[in-house]
Amino acid sequence: MYICRMKKVFVLSLVLIIALSLDVDAQCAMCKAVAESDLEGGGESAKGLNDGILYLMAFPYLLIGTVGFFFYRHKKGLSS
């Protein structure tokens, strides 16, 4: 019973940490050079580039999480 509660607290904590995480600037070296030169010229495309990278990075985690959730439900026998 206690272990089950601890698992729920761990999963909830993990979800909250991921959901409330701060924005990060994730760029490869070439993208970073282009974005920096654009910012020096007064452009706004660097922010869009960061947003695009983060958008593309999120979907593998969502896919793995969804597969893991259904695997967990199947192993526990909770499927309808």
PyMOL Python script that loads the backbone (N, CA, C, O; Angstrom):
from pymol import cmd

cmd.read_pdbstr("""\
ATOM      1  N   MET A   1       0.829  -1.190   0.000  1.00  0.00           N
ATOM      2  CA  MET A   1       0.000   0.000   0.000  1.00  0.00           C
ATOM      3  C   MET A   1       0.869   1.248   0.000  1.00  0.00           C
ATOM      4  O   MET A   1       0.628   2.182  -0.765  1.00  0.00           O
ATOM      5  N   TYR A   2       1.883   1.260   0.862  1.00  0.00           N
ATOM      6  CA  TYR A   2       2.777   2.413   0.968  1.00  0.00           C
ATOM      7  C   TYR A   2       3.571   2.609  -0.317  1.00  0.00           C
ATOM      8  O   TYR A   2       3.784   3.742  -0.747  1.00  0.00           O
ATOM      9  N   ILE A   3       4.011   1.507  -0.936  1.00  0.00           N
ATOM     10  CA  ILE A   3       4.784   1.596  -2.182  1.00  0.00           C
ATOM     11  C   ILE A   3       3.914   2.146  -3.305  1.00  0.00           C
ATOM     12  O   ILE A   3       4.386   2.942  -4.116  1.00  0.00           O
ATOM     13  N   CYS A   4       2.665   1.738  -3.363  1.00  0.00           N
ATOM     14  CA  CYS A   4       1.746   2.237  -4.380  1.00  0.00           C
ATOM     15  C   CYS A   4       1.557   3.745  -4.232  1.00  0.00           C
ATOM     16  O   CYS A   4       1.529   4.468  -5.228  1.00  0.00           O
ATOM     17  N   ARG A   5       1.431   4.212  -3.014  1.00  0.00           N
ATOM     18  CA  ARG A   5       1.274   5.649  -2.755  1.00  0.00           C
ATOM     19  C   ARG A   5       2.535   6.404  -3.179  1.00  0.00           C
ATOM     20  O   ARG A   5       2.447   7.491  -3.751  1.00  0.00           O
ATOM     21  N   MET A   6       3.702   5.831  -2.901  1.00  0.00           N
ATOM     22  CA  MET A   6       4.958   6.474  -3.261  1.00  0.00           C
ATOM     23  C   MET A   6       5.112   6.561  -4.780  1.00  0.00           C
ATOM     24  O   MET A   6       5.639   7.546  -5.297  1.00  0.00           O
ATOM     25  N   LYS A   7       4.652   5.531  -5.492  1.00  0.00           N
ATOM     26  CA  LYS A   7       4.702   5.563  -6.951  1.00  0.00           C
ATOM     27  C   LYS A   7       3.812   6.676  -7.491  1.00  0.00           C
ATOM     28  O   LYS A   7       4.196   7.390  -8.418  1.00  0.00           O
ATOM     29  N   LYS A   8       2.628   6.820  -6.914  1.00  0.00           N
ATOM     30  CA  LYS A   8       1.723   7.872  -7.355  1.00  0.00           C
ATOM     31  C   LYS A   8       2.313   9.254  -7.094  1.00  0.00           C
ATOM     32  O   LYS A   8       2.206  10.145  -7.936  1.00  0.00           O
ATOM     33  N   VAL A   9       2.934   9.435  -5.932  1.00  0.00           N
ATOM     34  CA  VAL A   9       3.565  10.720  -5.606  1.00  0.00           C
ATOM     35  C   VAL A   9       4.724  10.990  -6.550  1.00  0.00           C
ATOM     36  O   VAL A   9       4.902  12.124  -6.993  1.00  0.00           O
ATOM     37  N   PHE A  10       5.515   9.975  -6.868  1.00  0.00           N
ATOM     38  CA  PHE A  10       6.638  10.140  -7.789  1.00  0.00           C
ATOM     39  C   PHE A  10       6.157  10.532  -9.177  1.00  0.00           C
ATOM     40  O   PHE A  10       6.696  11.461  -9.779  1.00  0.00           O
ATOM     41  N   VAL A  11       5.154   9.839  -9.690  1.00  0.00           N
ATOM     42  CA  VAL A  11       4.631  10.141 -11.023  1.00  0.00           C
ATOM     43  C   VAL A  11       4.024  11.546 -11.057  1.00  0.00           C
ATOM     44  O   VAL A  11       4.250  12.294 -12.008  1.00  0.00           O
ATOM     45  N   LEU A  12       3.262  11.905 -10.036  1.00  0.00           N
ATOM     46  CA  LEU A  12       2.675  13.238  -9.972  1.00  0.00           C
ATOM     47  C   LEU A  12       3.755  14.308  -9.903  1.00  0.00           C
ATOM     48  O   LEU A  12       3.644  15.342 -10.563  1.00  0.00           O
ATOM     49  N   SER A  13       4.788  14.075  -9.119  1.00  0.00           N
ATOM     50  CA  SER A  13       5.892  15.024  -9.021  1.00  0.00           C
ATOM     51  C   SER A  13       6.603  15.171 -10.358  1.00  0.00           C
ATOM     52  O   SER A  13       6.942  16.280 -10.771  1.00  0.00           O
ATOM     53  N   LEU A  14       6.825  14.059 -11.027  1.00  0.00           N
ATOM     54  CA  LEU A  14       7.488  14.092 -12.330  1.00  0.00           C
ATOM     55  C   LEU A  14       6.660  14.869 -13.348  1.00  0.00           C
ATOM     56  O   LEU A  14       7.203  15.664 -14.114  1.00  0.00           O
ATOM     57  N   VAL A  15       5.362  14.643 -13.357  1.00  0.00           N
ATOM     58  CA  VAL A  15       4.477  15.368 -14.281  1.00  0.00           C
ATOM     59  C   VAL A  15       4.501  16.864 -13.978  1.00  0.00           C
ATOM     60  O   VAL A  15       4.557  17.677 -14.901  1.00  0.00           O
ATOM     61  N   LEU A  16       4.459  17.233 -12.717  1.00  0.00           N
ATOM     62  CA  LEU A  16       4.490  18.651 -12.353  1.00  0.00           C
ATOM     63  C   LEU A  16       5.812  19.301 -12.727  1.00  0.00           C
ATOM     64  O   LEU A  16       5.829  20.436 -13.203  1.00  0.00           O
ATOM     65  N   ILE A  17       6.909  18.605 -12.522  1.00  0.00           N
ATOM     66  CA  ILE A  17       8.219  19.155 -12.879  1.00  0.00           C
ATOM     67  C   ILE A  17       8.297  19.396 -14.378  1.00  0.00           C
ATOM     68  O   ILE A  17       8.794  20.432 -14.818  1.00  0.00           O
ATOM     69  N   ILE A  18       7.811  18.448 -15.158  1.00  0.00           N
ATOM     70  CA  ILE A  18       7.842  18.608 -16.614  1.00  0.00           C
ATOM     71  C   ILE A  18       6.904  19.717 -17.056  1.00  0.00           C
ATOM     72  O   ILE A  18       7.259  20.522 -17.917  1.00  0.00           O
ATOM     73  N   ALA A  19       5.719  19.770 -16.480  1.00  0.00           N
ATOM     74  CA  ALA A  19       4.727  20.765 -16.892  1.00  0.00           C
ATOM     75  C   ALA A  19       5.130  22.181 -16.503  1.00  0.00           C
ATOM     76  O   ALA A  19       4.806  23.134 -17.212  1.00  0.00           O
ATOM     77  N   LEU A  20       5.825  22.328 -15.397  1.00  0.00           N
ATOM     78  CA  LEU A  20       6.171  23.648 -14.902  1.00  0.00           C
ATOM     79  C   LEU A  20       7.618  24.037 -15.183  1.00  0.00           C
ATOM     80  O   LEU A  20       8.133  24.990 -14.597  1.00  0.00           O
ATOM     81  N   SER A  21       8.274  23.304 -16.075  1.00  0.00           N
ATOM     82  CA  SER A  21       9.670  23.609 -16.353  1.00  0.00           C
ATOM     83  C   SER A  21       9.793  24.931 -17.102  1.00  0.00           C
ATOM     84  O   SER A  21       8.870  25.363 -17.792  1.00  0.00           O
ATOM     85  N   LEU A  22      10.938  25.553 -16.952  1.00  0.00           N
ATOM     86  CA  LEU A  22      11.195  26.830 -17.593  1.00  0.00           C
ATOM     87  C   LEU A  22      11.523  26.633 -19.064  1.00  0.00           C
ATOM     88  O   LEU A  22      11.909  25.544 -19.489  1.00  0.00           O
ATOM     89  N   ASP A  23      11.361  27.711 -19.838  1.00  0.00           N
ATOM     90  CA  ASP A  23      11.738  27.669 -21.243  1.00  0.00           C
ATOM     91  C   ASP A  23      13.251  27.506 -21.358  1.00  0.00           C
ATOM     92  O   ASP A  23      14.010  28.070 -20.570  1.00  0.00           O
ATOM     93  N   VAL A  24      13.670  26.741 -22.332  1.00  0.00           N
ATOM     94  CA  VAL A  24      15.092  26.553 -22.574  1.00  0.00           C
ATOM     95  C   VAL A  24      15.406  26.969 -24.008  1.00  0.00           C
ATOM     96  O   VAL A  24      14.539  26.936 -24.881  1.00  0.00           O
ATOM     97  N   ASP A  25      16.638  27.355 -24.233  1.00  0.00           N
ATOM     98  CA  ASP A  25      17.079  27.727 -25.570  1.00  0.00           C
ATOM     99  C   ASP A  25      17.889  26.571 -26.138  1.00  0.00           C
ATOM    100  O   ASP A  25      19.096  26.478 -25.913  1.00  0.00           O
ATOM    101  N   ALA A  26      17.219  25.692 -26.875  1.00  0.00           N
ATOM    102  CA  ALA A  26      17.863  24.505 -27.417  1.00  0.00           C
ATOM    103  C   ALA A  26      18.153  24.722 -28.898  1.00  0.00           C
ATOM    104  O   ALA A  26      17.237  24.827 -29.714  1.00  0.00           O
ATOM    105  N   GLN A  27      19.429  24.787 -29.230  1.00  0.00           N
ATOM    106  CA  GLN A  27      19.814  25.006 -30.621  1.00  0.00           C
ATOM    107  C   GLN A  27      21.092  24.256 -30.932  1.00  0.00           C
ATOM    108  O   GLN A  27      21.936  24.053 -30.059  1.00  0.00           O
ATOM    109  N   CYS A  28      21.227  23.842 -32.196  1.00  0.00           N
ATOM    110  CA  CYS A  28      22.486  23.271 -32.639  1.00  0.00           C
ATOM    111  C   CYS A  28      23.452  24.426 -32.933  1.00  0.00           C
ATOM    112  O   CYS A  28      23.043  25.587 -32.947  1.00  0.00           O
ATOM    113  N   ALA A  29      24.710  24.114 -33.165  1.00  0.00           N
ATOM    114  CA  ALA A  29      25.727  25.155 -33.347  1.00  0.00           C
ATOM    115  C   ALA A  29      25.438  26.027 -34.577  1.00  0.00           C
ATOM    116  O   ALA A  29      25.583  27.248 -34.514  1.00  0.00           O
ATOM    117  N   MET A  30      25.041  25.422 -35.671  1.00  0.00           N
ATOM    118  CA  MET A  30      24.784  26.194 -36.896  1.00  0.00           C
ATOM    119  C   MET A  30      23.535  27.058 -36.735  1.00  0.00           C
ATOM    120  O   MET A  30      23.520  28.219 -37.144  1.00  0.00           O
ATOM    121  N   CYS A  31      22.507  26.496 -36.147  1.00  0.00           N
ATOM    122  CA  CYS A  31      21.286  27.274 -35.922  1.00  0.00           C
ATOM    123  C   CYS A  31      21.565  28.440 -34.979  1.00  0.00           C
ATOM    124  O   CYS A  31      21.026  29.534 -35.150  1.00  0.00           O
ATOM    125  N   LYS A  32      22.408  28.194 -33.990  1.00  0.00           N
ATOM    126  CA  LYS A  32      22.741  29.246 -33.043  1.00  0.00           C
ATOM    127  C   LYS A  32      23.464  30.395 -33.736  1.00  0.00           C
ATOM    128  O   LYS A  32      23.188  31.560 -33.453  1.00  0.00           O
ATOM    129  N   ALA A  33      24.382  30.078 -34.635  1.00  0.00           N
ATOM    130  CA  ALA A  33      25.112  31.123 -35.358  1.00  0.00           C
ATOM    131  C   ALA A  33      24.171  31.952 -36.223  1.00  0.00           C
ATOM    132  O   ALA A  33      24.282  33.177 -36.268  1.00  0.00           O
ATOM    133  N   VAL A  34      23.255  31.295 -36.904  1.00  0.00           N
ATOM    134  CA  VAL A  34      22.293  32.016 -37.751  1.00  0.00           C
ATOM    135  C   VAL A  34      21.373  32.873 -36.892  1.00  0.00           C
ATOM    136  O   VAL A  34      21.084  34.017 -37.243  1.00  0.00           O
ATOM    137  N   ALA A  35      20.916  32.333 -35.779  1.00  0.00           N
ATOM    138  CA  ALA A  35      20.011  33.080 -34.898  1.00  0.00           C
ATOM    139  C   ALA A  35      20.708  34.291 -34.289  1.00  0.00           C
ATOM    140  O   ALA A  35      20.113  35.364 -34.186  1.00  0.00           O
ATOM    141  N   GLU A  36      21.965  34.126 -33.884  1.00  0.00           N
ATOM    142  CA  GLU A  36      22.703  35.260 -33.314  1.00  0.00           C
ATOM    143  C   GLU A  36      22.912  36.366 -34.337  1.00  0.00           C
ATOM    144  O   GLU A  36      22.774  37.547 -34.019  1.00  0.00           O
ATOM    145  N   SER A  37      23.244  35.980 -35.567  1.00  0.00           N
ATOM    146  CA  SER A  37      23.437  37.010 -36.592  1.00  0.00           C
ATOM    147  C   SER A  37      22.111  37.690 -36.925  1.00  0.00           C
ATOM    148  O   SER A  37      22.089  38.880 -37.241  1.00  0.00           O
ATOM    149  N   ASP A  38      21.024  36.960 -36.858  1.00  0.00           N
ATOM    150  CA  ASP A  38      19.712  37.560 -37.105  1.00  0.00           C
ATOM    151  C   ASP A  38      19.348  38.552 -36.002  1.00  0.00           C
ATOM    152  O   ASP A  38      18.818  39.630 -36.274  1.00  0.00           O
ATOM    153  N   LEU A  39      19.638  38.178 -34.755  1.00  0.00           N
ATOM    154  CA  LEU A  39      19.344  39.073 -33.638  1.00  0.00           C
ATOM    155  C   LEU A  39      20.164  40.360 -33.722  1.00  0.00           C
ATOM    156  O   LEU A  39      19.671  41.440 -33.399  1.00  0.00           O
ATOM    157  N   GLU A  40      21.410  40.236 -34.154  1.00  0.00           N
ATOM    158  CA  GLU A  40      22.248  41.426 -34.307  1.00  0.00           C
ATOM    159  C   GLU A  40      21.680  42.367 -35.361  1.00  0.00           C
ATOM    160  O   GLU A  40      21.834  43.584 -35.265  1.00  0.00           O
ATOM    161  N   GLY A  41      21.027  41.801 -36.358  1.00  0.00           N
ATOM    162  CA  GLY A  41      20.411  42.600 -37.417  1.00  0.00           C
ATOM    163  C   GLY A  41      19.025  43.113 -37.042  1.00  0.00           C
ATOM    164  O   GLY A  41      18.390  43.809 -37.834  1.00  0.00           O
ATOM    165  N   GLY A  42      18.553  42.780 -35.854  1.00  0.00           N
ATOM    166  CA  GLY A  42      17.247  43.251 -35.393  1.00  0.00           C
ATOM    167  C   GLY A  42      16.086  42.344 -35.770  1.00  0.00           C
ATOM    168  O   GLY A  42      14.931  42.753 -35.661  1.00  0.00           O
ATOM    169  N   GLY A  43      16.365  41.122 -36.211  1.00  0.00           N
ATOM    170  CA  GLY A  43      15.306  40.198 -36.612  1.00  0.00           C
ATOM    171  C   GLY A  43      14.664  39.488 -35.435  1.00  0.00           C
ATOM    172  O   GLY A  43      15.174  39.520 -34.315  1.00  0.00           O
ATOM    173  N   GLU A  44      13.544  38.852 -35.709  1.00  0.00           N
ATOM    174  CA  GLU A  44      12.790  38.126 -34.679  1.00  0.00           C
ATOM    175  C   GLU A  44      12.726  36.631 -34.954  1.00  0.00           C
ATOM    176  O   GLU A  44      12.033  35.912 -34.234  1.00  0.00           O
ATOM    177  N   SER A  45      13.421  36.145 -35.966  1.00  0.00           N
ATOM    178  CA  SER A  45      13.284  34.732 -36.329  1.00  0.00           C
ATOM    179  C   SER A  45      13.954  33.790 -35.328  1.00  0.00           C
ATOM    180  O   SER A  45      13.648  32.598 -35.317  1.00  0.00           O
ATOM    181  N   ALA A  46      14.862  34.296 -34.486  1.00  0.00           N
ATOM    182  CA  ALA A  46      15.522  33.429 -33.505  1.00  0.00           C
ATOM    183  C   ALA A  46      14.516  32.867 -32.499  1.00  0.00           C
ATOM    184  O   ALA A  46      14.620  31.704 -32.107  1.00  0.00           O
ATOM    185  N   LYS A  47      13.553  33.674 -32.082  1.00  0.00           N
ATOM    186  CA  LYS A  47      12.530  33.194 -31.141  1.00  0.00           C
ATOM    187  C   LYS A  47      11.677  32.112 -31.803  1.00  0.00           C
ATOM    188  O   LYS A  47      11.348  31.106 -31.174  1.00  0.00           O
ATOM    189  N   GLY A  48      11.322  32.318 -33.062  1.00  0.00           N
ATOM    190  CA  GLY A  48      10.554  31.304 -33.787  1.00  0.00           C
ATOM    191  C   GLY A  48      11.334  30.026 -33.980  1.00  0.00           C
ATOM    192  O   GLY A  48      10.763  28.936 -33.943  1.00  0.00           O
ATOM    193  N   LEU A  49      12.634  30.147 -34.185  1.00  0.00           N
ATOM    194  CA  LEU A  49      13.486  28.975 -34.339  1.00  0.00           C
ATOM    195  C   LEU A  49      13.524  28.164 -33.044  1.00  0.00           C
ATOM    196  O   LEU A  49      13.413  26.938 -33.073  1.00  0.00           O
ATOM    197  N   ASN A  50      13.678  28.841 -31.922  1.00  0.00           N
ATOM    198  CA  ASN A  50      13.658  28.146 -30.627  1.00  0.00           C
ATOM    199  C   ASN A  50      12.323  27.460 -30.389  1.00  0.00           C
ATOM    200  O   ASN A  50      12.282  26.310 -29.951  1.00  0.00           O
ATOM    201  N   ASP A  51      11.242  28.151 -30.671  1.00  0.00           N
ATOM    202  CA  ASP A  51       9.914  27.561 -30.471  1.00  0.00           C
ATOM    203  C   ASP A  51       9.719  26.330 -31.348  1.00  0.00           C
ATOM    204  O   ASP A  51       9.144  25.335 -30.905  1.00  0.00           O
ATOM    205  N   GLY A  52      10.194  26.394 -32.586  1.00  0.00           N
ATOM    206  CA  GLY A  52      10.069  25.249 -33.491  1.00  0.00           C
ATOM    207  C   GLY A  52      10.854  24.044 -33.014  1.00  0.00           C
ATOM    208  O   GLY A  52      10.377  22.913 -33.100  1.00  0.00           O
ATOM    209  N   ILE A  53      12.054  24.280 -32.513  1.00  0.00           N
ATOM    210  CA  ILE A  53      12.881  23.184 -32.008  1.00  0.00           C
ATOM    211  C   ILE A  53      12.212  22.523 -30.800  1.00  0.00           C
ATOM    212  O   ILE A  53      12.164  21.296 -30.707  1.00  0.00           O
ATOM    213  N   LEU A  54      11.703  23.328 -29.888  1.00  0.00           N
ATOM    214  CA  LEU A  54      11.046  22.774 -28.706  1.00  0.00           C
ATOM    215  C   LEU A  54       9.758  22.036 -29.068  1.00  0.00           C
ATOM    216  O   LEU A  54       9.430  21.018 -28.458  1.00  0.00           O
ATOM    217  N   TYR A  55       9.035  22.547 -30.053  1.00  0.00           N
ATOM    218  CA  TYR A  55       7.807  21.897 -30.515  1.00  0.00           C
ATOM    219  C   TYR A  55       8.125  20.508 -31.078  1.00  0.00           C
ATOM    220  O   TYR A  55       7.443  19.534 -30.758  1.00  0.00           O
ATOM    221  N   LEU A  56       9.149  20.423 -31.905  1.00  0.00           N
ATOM    222  CA  LEU A  56       9.526  19.137 -32.489  1.00  0.00           C
ATOM    223  C   LEU A  56      10.098  18.175 -31.449  1.00  0.00           C
ATOM    224  O   LEU A  56       9.975  16.959 -31.597  1.00  0.00           O
ATOM    225  N   MET A  57      10.713  18.704 -30.413  1.00  0.00           N
ATOM    226  CA  MET A  57      11.318  17.872 -29.376  1.00  0.00           C
ATOM    227  C   MET A  57      10.257  17.263 -28.454  1.00  0.00           C
ATOM    228  O   MET A  57      10.505  16.220 -27.849  1.00  0.00           O
ATOM    229  N   ALA A  58       9.101  17.878 -28.335  1.00  0.00           N
ATOM    230  CA  ALA A  58       8.088  17.422 -27.386  1.00  0.00           C
ATOM    231  C   ALA A  58       7.380  16.148 -27.838  1.00  0.00           C
ATOM    232  O   ALA A  58       6.996  15.337 -26.996  1.00  0.00           O
ATOM    233  N   PHE A  59       7.199  15.950 -29.129  1.00  0.00           N
ATOM    234  CA  PHE A  59       6.381  14.837 -29.592  1.00  0.00           C
ATOM    235  C   PHE A  59       6.971  13.449 -29.316  1.00  0.00           C
ATOM    236  O   PHE A  59       6.203  12.542 -28.998  1.00  0.00           O
ATOM    237  N   PRO A  60       8.272  13.231 -29.418  1.00  0.00           N
ATOM    238  CA  PRO A  60       8.768  11.896 -29.025  1.00  0.00           C
ATOM    239  C   PRO A  60       8.486  11.569 -27.561  1.00  0.00           C
ATOM    240  O   PRO A  60       8.183  10.423 -27.228  1.00  0.00           O
ATOM    241  N   TYR A  61       8.584  12.566 -26.690  1.00  0.00           N
ATOM    242  CA  TYR A  61       8.289  12.323 -25.275  1.00  0.00           C
ATOM    243  C   TYR A  61       6.809  12.021 -25.063  1.00  0.00           C
ATOM    244  O   TYR A  61       6.464  11.152 -24.262  1.00  0.00           O
ATOM    245  N   LEU A  62       5.944  12.719 -25.764  1.00  0.00           N
ATOM    246  CA  LEU A  62       4.512  12.432 -25.659  1.00  0.00           C
ATOM    247  C   LEU A  62       4.193  11.032 -26.174  1.00  0.00           C
ATOM    248  O   LEU A  62       3.383  10.320 -25.581  1.00  0.00           O
ATOM    249  N   LEU A  63       4.820  10.642 -27.262  1.00  0.00           N
ATOM    250  CA  LEU A  63       4.589   9.315 -27.827  1.00  0.00           C
ATOM    251  C   LEU A  63       5.066   8.228 -26.867  1.00  0.00           C
ATOM    252  O   LEU A  63       4.346   7.260 -26.623  1.00  0.00           O
ATOM    253  N   ILE A  64       6.257   8.377 -26.329  1.00  0.00           N
ATOM    254  CA  ILE A  64       6.785   7.389 -25.385  1.00  0.00           C
ATOM    255  C   ILE A  64       5.924   7.330 -24.128  1.00  0.00           C
ATOM    256  O   ILE A  64       5.673   6.248 -23.597  1.00  0.00           O
ATOM    257  N   GLY A  65       5.470   8.486 -23.650  1.00  0.00           N
ATOM    258  CA  GLY A  65       4.606   8.520 -22.476  1.00  0.00           C
ATOM    259  C   GLY A  65       3.282   7.818 -22.710  1.00  0.00           C
ATOM    260  O   GLY A  65       2.789   7.104 -21.837  1.00  0.00           O
ATOM    261  N   THR A  66       2.704   8.022 -23.891  1.00  0.00           N
ATOM    262  CA  THR A  66       1.433   7.375 -24.219  1.00  0.00           C
ATOM    263  C   THR A  66       1.592   5.860 -24.313  1.00  0.00           C
ATOM    264  O   THR A  66       0.772   5.110 -23.783  1.00  0.00           O
ATOM    265  N   VAL A  67       2.639   5.418 -24.983  1.00  0.00           N
ATOM    266  CA  VAL A  67       2.889   3.973 -25.086  1.00  0.00           C
ATOM    267  C   VAL A  67       3.141   3.389 -23.699  1.00  0.00           C
ATOM    268  O   VAL A  67       2.637   2.313 -23.376  1.00  0.00           O
ATOM    269  N   GLY A  68       3.916   4.090 -22.881  1.00  0.00           N
ATOM    270  CA  GLY A  68       4.185   3.620 -21.521  1.00  0.00           C
ATOM    271  C   GLY A  68       2.919   3.529 -20.686  1.00  0.00           C
ATOM    272  O   GLY A  68       2.748   2.589 -19.910  1.00  0.00           O
ATOM    273  N   PHE A  69       2.024   4.516 -20.847  1.00  0.00           N
ATOM    274  CA  PHE A  69       0.764   4.505 -20.103  1.00  0.00           C
ATOM    275  C   PHE A  69      -0.080   3.289 -20.470  1.00  0.00           C
ATOM    276  O   PHE A  69      -0.598   2.604 -19.589  1.00  0.00           O
ATOM    277  N   PHE A  70      -0.222   3.016 -21.780  1.00  0.00           N
ATOM    278  CA  PHE A  70      -1.028   1.871 -22.185  1.00  0.00           C
ATOM    279  C   PHE A  70      -0.367   0.551 -21.798  1.00  0.00           C
ATOM    280  O   PHE A  70      -1.060  -0.412 -21.470  1.00  0.00           O
ATOM    281  N   PHE A  71       0.952   0.497 -21.831  1.00  0.00           N
ATOM    282  CA  PHE A  71       1.657  -0.706 -21.379  1.00  0.00           C
ATOM    283  C   PHE A  71       1.402  -0.939 -19.892  1.00  0.00           C
ATOM    284  O   PHE A  71       1.156  -2.069 -19.469  1.00  0.00           O
ATOM    285  N   TYR A  72       1.462   0.137 -19.100  1.00  0.00           N
ATOM    286  CA  TYR A  72       1.200   0.038 -17.662  1.00  0.00           C
ATOM    287  C   TYR A  72      -0.230  -0.449 -17.406  1.00  0.00           C
ATOM    288  O   TYR A  72      -0.452  -1.324 -16.569  1.00  0.00           O
ATOM    289  N   ARG A  73      -1.193   0.120 -18.128  1.00  0.00           N
ATOM    290  CA  ARG A  73      -2.584  -0.310 -17.944  1.00  0.00           C
ATOM    291  C   ARG A  73      -2.763  -1.776 -18.313  1.00  0.00           C
ATOM    292  O   ARG A  73      -3.494  -2.508 -17.646  1.00  0.00           O
ATOM    293  N   HIS A  74      -2.091  -2.200 -19.382  1.00  0.00           N
ATOM    294  CA  HIS A  74      -2.210  -3.590 -19.810  1.00  0.00           C
ATOM    295  C   HIS A  74      -1.574  -4.536 -18.786  1.00  0.00           C
ATOM    296  O   HIS A  74      -2.133  -5.594 -18.494  1.00  0.00           O
ATOM    297  N   LYS A  75      -0.421  -4.169 -18.245  1.00  0.00           N
ATOM    298  CA  LYS A  75       0.252  -5.022 -17.272  1.00  0.00           C
ATOM    299  C   LYS A  75      -0.516  -5.129 -15.962  1.00  0.00           C
ATOM    300  O   LYS A  75      -0.499  -6.175 -15.313  1.00  0.00           O
ATOM    301  N   LYS A  76      -1.187  -4.055 -15.572  1.00  0.00           N
ATOM    302  CA  LYS A  76      -1.949  -4.053 -14.324  1.00  0.00           C
ATOM    303  C   LYS A  76      -3.343  -4.640 -14.498  1.00  0.00           C
ATOM    304  O   LYS A  76      -4.050  -4.856 -13.513  1.00  0.00           O
ATOM    305  N   GLY A  77      -3.746  -4.902 -15.738  1.00  0.00           N
ATOM    306  CA  GLY A  77      -5.068  -5.477 -15.982  1.00  0.00           C
ATOM    307  C   GLY A  77      -6.193  -4.466 -15.827  1.00  0.00           C
ATOM    308  O   GLY A  77      -7.325  -4.837 -15.518  1.00  0.00           O
ATOM    309  N   LEU A  78      -5.884  -3.180 -16.043  1.00  0.00           N
ATOM    310  CA  LEU A  78      -6.888  -2.153 -15.887  1.00  0.00           C
ATOM    311  C   LEU A  78      -7.592  -1.789 -17.193  1.00  0.00           C
ATOM    312  O   LEU A  78      -8.461  -0.918 -17.211  1.00  0.00           O
ATOM    313  N   SER A  79      -7.219  -2.451 -18.277  1.00  0.00           N
ATOM    314  CA  SER A  79      -7.829  -2.086 -19.560  1.00  0.00           C
ATOM    315  C   SER A  79      -9.304  -2.486 -19.577  1.00  0.00           C
ATOM    316  O   SER A  79      -9.692  -3.502 -19.000  1.00  0.00           O
ATOM    317  N   SER A  80     -10.104  -1.681 -20.238  1.00  0.00           N
ATOM    318  CA  SER A  80     -11.549  -1.896 -20.259  1.00  0.00           C
ATOM    319  C   SER A  80     -11.944  -2.970 -21.231  1.00  0.00           C
ATOM    320  O   SER A  80     -13.129  -3.273 -21.369  1.00  0.00           O
TER     321      SER A  80
END
""", "prot")
cmd.dss("prot")
cmd.show_as("cartoon", "prot")
cmd.util.cbc("prot")
cmd.orient("prot")
